[in-house]
Amino acid sequence: MSNEFEEMVSTATPEVANLARQARSLIQDVMPNVVEVVWLTQRISGYGVGPKKMSEQFCYIALFQNRINLGFYYGADLPDPQNLLEGTGQSMRHLKISRPEQLENPALRDLVVAASKHLPKLNK
């Protein structure tokens, strides 16, 4: 993975940086060959098979002052029996993560797995 990610998380508090690293590890565990694209100015890293947000990526990590958002580009289409996802957009949904234990929720892993299989290009 890229050094740009570490450059991005260096702008966050240690707690937020650790949340971002944990979320990144979860994504990499689900999809070991995932392509990471970092937008330093936006403080966002995207994950998928290429650099195009909506057509080649399935999720992103966004840094905020006291939390991260783990977002899903096609989150509205994902099964979410625990109602973890927030948002009202046509496609995108996210989770606000402010504590490490939130990233240990098996339902969150299920969302990442489902999202990684959502795009046809990702299933090739």
Secondary structure, DSSP 8 states (H G I E B T S, - for coil): --HHHHHHHTTS-HHHHHHHHHHHHHHHHH-TT-EEEEETTTTEEEEESSS-HHHHEEEEEEE-SS-EEEEETTGGGS--TT---B--SSS-EEEEE-SGGGGG-HHHHHHHHHHHTTSGGGG-
